Amino acid sequence: MIERNPQDAALFRILPAQEPQIGVTYVPSQFAVTFTHNGKRYAFHTLTKQLLEADLKNAAESNIGKEALIRGLFLVPEGKDECAYYQSVSALMRTYYRKQGHRAFMILPTFGCNARCVYCYEEGMKPISMTAETADAVVRYIVETQAVDPVKINWFGGEPLLKPDIIDRVSEGLQKAGVHYRGGMVSNGSLITPEIIEKMKGLWNVTWAQISLDGCERDYIARKRYVGYHDTYRSVMRSISDMSEAGIRVIIRCNTEESIWDGVPRFLKDLSETVVHKKNVQVYFSPLDHVRRGPDAYAMWEKILDARTLIREAGFELQMQLGPKLHFDVFHCMADAGSVVIGPDGKLYPCDHCDADTCFGDVFRGTTNEAARTEFCRTDRIREKCRACPYLPCCTGFASCPVHDADCRRIRELYTVSLLKDFIDRKTITADGDDPVC
């Protein structure tokens, strides 16, 4: 038995040891994922994050390494309610790490946008924008409720760069109040200029930006439907290169469905030829919501996984939307972590979907409906289909989460096993004295 990745250090300090007991029947944990790679058997614990080169089934039926597997939670007493155990561990970790106030603020200066994306989940919202009065109230609210230093400020929309004056006003207000901040921006990239990049690096302190580029130019034009199109496809790519050169990490998100997939190689070729400074640039593909919920979800995720080779060949880093993290995630999303979304009208939401029934207050009066927030963020309700899932610790515990995936268990298995195999290969290469291949 060889340990390829240790247990998460924080969990190791907090979890009580599971000592072997005489007369107890032990069975493989529901969180133990097993697979074969290069003729060897492996077991990965999705809760503790320990990865072993071991034959779990054989060990469970013999005494070879059995005690170590019991202590490592790979083998558990027969009949143990592991879903309840995970919930108790998760609650303990949340209590340990949660702070009073907010860790991060996602600010939406506007619901307006210069694109009319065919897939926009904010369609139907009034394109209102933040006023100077509301921006000043946002500053006061952040000063009163921030939980960490520096605080994270992330800009979203609509298209946030339609309102650079509001971003200026909030940033200047925070500086005057002595608040240290840093963060990022989600944008379509069409309004980025050298002057905007200077503000990102300076006053706004934007360290990362997520830019949506949805396929090759043909598909990009058809899907983004800009109000006035002027070679935006290429200009966005050039701006990505400029941001990377300026030291801003750029994450390119390609919202994906079957109809654009034949243009993906062309898209990556264009990106590679246009983006000169690739060092800080990552690329990932994300299926659109109707694809994630539909019967072809698994097939699309398979294609996205296979596209890793194309991304590497284009010279970019991978940004994986799914797959195992080799540390325990205490919080799975911004709502889970106690962050807050601030709408253009100053209303407060736990999630960037900004559903009206989840609004729990505003920046003028603070929290006025804690029950709405608490109800949305409850982690004591787990969907029935998730209770026995081996990937429960890798996924949100929110029964009210608006994101739904069809065939999610098989998709998680596909990504987890594939990326663990990559991890094993990289560790092997490193052990041989060469640089790991990412």
N, C-alpha and C positions, 0 to 999 in steps of 0.2 A: 504494500500500500504506500503510495507516494502522494504527498500533498502538493498540488500544483498552484493552489491559491488558498491563503489562510482564511479563517473566519473573520468577519468584520470586527475590527478592534473595539468599537463602541459596544457592540452587542456582547462581545466576549467579556467585557468588564461588567456588564449589567445582568446578563442571563445567569441564573443559577445552574450549576452543573447537573446534568442528568446522569446520576450514578446507576450502574447496572444493579438490578435486584433479582434475587433468587426466586424462582417460581413464576416469573413474569414472562409471557410470550411477547417477543419483539418482532415487529414487521417493518418493512421499508416505509419511511415517512412519505406522506403525500407530496412533500416539497423536495423530494429527492428525484432529480431528473437524471436518467442514465442513458448513455450512448456509447457507441464504438467508434474509435478513430485510429486509423493505421494499425488495426489489429489489436488494439488495447481497449479495455473497458474503463469508463469514467463515470463518476457520480458527482453531480453538482447540486448543492442545497440552495434553493432559491431564497430561503429566509436568511441563513447565516452567511451565504456567499462562499462557502468552502468548496473547493474543487479537488477531488481526489482521483488519482489513477487507481481504481479498485473495482473489483467485481462485486457489486453490492448483493446480488442474489446469492452468489456462492458464499459470501461472508455471513449472510443472514441464516444460512443453512448449516454453517459450521462455526467453529470457535476461532477461526483465523481472523484476527483483527476485530472481532465482534465488539469487544468492550470499547475500543476507540470509536467505533461507529455509533455506539449507543451514546457515549459522551458527546459526540459531535452531532447528535440528533438525526443522523441518517437512519437509525433504527429507533422506533418508538414503541411504547407499550400498545398492544393490540386494543383497538377501541378508543384510543385517545382522540379527542375532539381537537384536531389541529387547526381548524378554522378559529375556534374560540381562543386557542393558544396564541395564534398569530395576532388576533385582535388585542389580547392582553399585552403582548410584547410591543405592538405598535402604539398602544395607548401609553405605555410606560415610557417609550422613547419620545413620544410627543410631549409628555409632561416634562421630561428631562431637558428637551431642547427648545420648547416654546418660550418665547419672551412676551412680556406685556407690550402691546402696541404692534405696529406693522413692520415687517422686514423689508417690504418692497411696495412700490406704488406704480401701477400702470395708469398713465394719464392719457386720455383721449382728447386732444385739443379740438377735434371735429369729427362728426360722423360723415362729413362730406368727402368726396373723392373725385379725382380727375379721370379715374378709370371706371368702367361699368362692368366689372368682371361677371361673367355668366354664372359663376358659382358663389357669388358673394352671400355670406350668411347674415350680413347686416342689411340686406335688401328689404326695403319697406320702412326702415328707420328714417326719421326726419333728419335731413342733412344740416343739423344745427351745429354751431361752433361756439367755442368758449369765449366769454367776454373777459375784459380786463378785470372787472370786479370779481368774477368767479376765479380767475387765475390767482388773484391776491388771496382769496379765501382758501384756495388749494395750498398755497404756501403756509398759511397759518395752520391748516389742518395737519400738514406733514410735520411741522415743527412740534405740534402738540402730541402727535401719535407715533412718531418714529421709534423703533425698538432697537435699531443697530446703528453703528457709525463705522463706515459711511453707509448711508441709506441708498437703496437701489431705486432709480427712477427710470422707468421704461416707457417710451412713447409709442402710441398705437393710434388707430383710427377706425374708420376712414383712412385718409392719407394725412399723417401728421404734418408733413412738410407743406401743406396748404396754409398752415398757421405758424410759421416760424416766429412771428412776433409774440405769440402766446408762450412758445417754448423759451424764448428770450426772457419774457417777463417772469415766468416761474423760476427759471434758473437764476436770474439776477436777485429775485426775492429770497431764494434759499441762500445765496451767497451772503447777502446783507444780514440774514438771520444767523449766520455762522454754521449753517448745516453743510456737512461734507456729503457729497453725493457722487454717484457714478451709475452708469446703466447702459441702456441700449435703445434701439429703435426698430420697429417693424414698418417697412415702407415698400412701395412698388419701385422706388428708386428713380422715377422719371424726373423728379424735381431736384435731384442732387447736383450741385454745382461746386466748383472749387471754393466758393465763399461758404457754402453750407458745410463742406468738409472741415473748413477752418473752425466753424462754430462747433461742430461735433467734437473736434480735438480740444477746443478751448472751453468756452462758456458752458456748453451742454455736457461736457465730459462723457460723451458717448464712446464706449469701448468696443461695442459690437453692434452690428446692424443685420437684420434679416431682410433680404430682398427677394421678392417673388418674381421669378422668371419662368413662365409656363410653356416650355417647349420651344421648338424652332420658330423662326420668325413668322411663318405662315400661321401656326397655331397661336403664337403669342398675340398677334394682331387680332385674330378672330375671337380670342377669349378675354383679352383685357379691354377691348372696345374703348380705347382712349377717346376723350373729347379733344380732337385735334391730334393727329399722329404725325410725328416728324422724326423718323428714324429712331424711335425710342428704344427699340430692341438693342441696337448697337450702342446708343449713348448710355444706357443703363449699364451695359457691360464695361464700357470705358470708365464709368464712375466707380464701379466695383474695383477695378484695377487701381484707381486713384485712392480709394479708401484703404485698400490693402497696403499700398505704398506709404500711406500716412500712419500706418500702425493700427488701423481699426480692423478687428476681426469681422469678416463678412460671411454670413451663412446664406447660401442661395437655396431657396425652397422652390421646387418645381411641383406645382399641384397637378396631379396626374390622373388620367383615365385612359381607357384603351384607345380612344380615337386619336390621341397624340403620340402614342408610343412609337410608331414608325419614324417619327421625326426626332426622337431622342438622340440618336447618334449625331445627327446634323447639329442639334442644339449644343451638345457637348463639344463638337468640333469648332463651332462658332465661338463658344465661350473660351476655349483654349487659345484660339487665334487672336481674340480681342483682348483678353485679360492678360496683361503683361506681368503684373505682380501677383503671382498665385500663392505666395507664401502663407498669407492669412485667410485664404478662401476655402470654405467648405461647401459641399453640395449634398443635398438630399432630395429624394422624391417622396411626396406624400399623396396618397390616394384621396380624391375628393370624397366628401361625406357620403354621397349616394353610392360610391364604389365600396367604401368601407362597410356600409350596411347591406350591400347586395350579395348576390350569389357568386359573383366572380372575384370576391375580395382576395381569396387565397391565391388565385392565379396572378393577380396584379402584384401582390407582395412577393411572390416568387420572382417576377420580372424585375422588381425593384432590387431584390437581393442580388440577382445576377448582374445588375447594372454597376455593381461595385468595380468591376474590372474596367468598364468604360470610363468611370469617374477617375480612377487612378491613371489610366492611360492618357486622359486629358490633362493630367498634372495637378489635380486638386485633391484635397483631403476629403475623407468621408465623414458625413455627419449622420449617424444612425438614429432613426426615429424609434426603432424597437431594438430589443436585444438586452442581454444581461449587463447590469452594472455590477462590478465586483466589490461594491460596498452597499450597505443597507441604506435605502432611501427612507429617511424619516418622513419626509413630505413628498408627495407625488405630483403636486401642481401648486399653482399660486394660491388657490383657495384653501387647499390643505395646509399650506404654510402660514396662513393668516395674513397674506398680502391683500391688497385692496385695489379695485379698479375704480377710477374716477372718470365719470362721463363728462361730456362737454358742458352739461348743465350743472355739474357739481355733484350729481347723485353718486352714491357709493354702491358697488357691487362686489361680490366675492369672486366673480369669474368674468372673463372678457367676452362672454356671450351676452352679457348685459340684459338678461331676461328681467322683465319688469317685476315679476313676483319675487325676485331675489334681492331687490333693492333694500338696503338696510339703513339708509340715512342719506345725508348730504354733507358737503364740506362746511356749510354755514352753521348747522346745528349738531353735527356729529352723528353718532349712532342713535337712531330713533326706533329701530325695529330689530333688535338683536335676535329675536326669534326667527326672522327670515334668514338671517345669516347662519344661525346655528342649525336650522333645519336643512339648509343646503349642504352644509359642511359635515353633517353627521357621518361618522365612520363606524358606528355600531350597527349599521344596516348594510348587509352584503347581499347582493343579488343571489338568488337561490342557485343559479347555474354556476356561480363563482365559488361556492363554498368548498367544493372538493377539488378545485383547480390547483395544480402544482405551481402555477405562475401567479397566484394571488398576491404574494409579497412584491411582485414586480409591477403591479397594476394598481389603479386607484381603488380605494375602498368605498368610494361614494356611490351609493345606489342612485343618487340624483344626478350624477355626472351626465352632461348632455352628449358626450361622445360614446357612440356604440359601434362595435365591430362585429361583423358576422364571422363565424368560424374562428373566433379570436384565440381559442386554445391551440389549435393547430398552427396558427400564424406565429404565436409566441414560441411554440416548440421549434418551428422552422428557424426563426431568428436566433433563439437562444443557443441551440445546438450548433448552428453554423458559425456564430461568433465565438463560441467557446473553442471550437476547433481552430479558428484563426488564432485565438489567444494561445492555445497550446503550441501551435506551430511557431509563433513569434518567440515564445519562451524558449523553445528548443533551439531556434536560430541564435538567440542571444547567448544561450549556454555554450554554443559552438564558437563564440567569439565574434560573430558578425553583428551588424546593426539590425534590430528588429524591423520587419517590413510592416508598415501600417496600412 
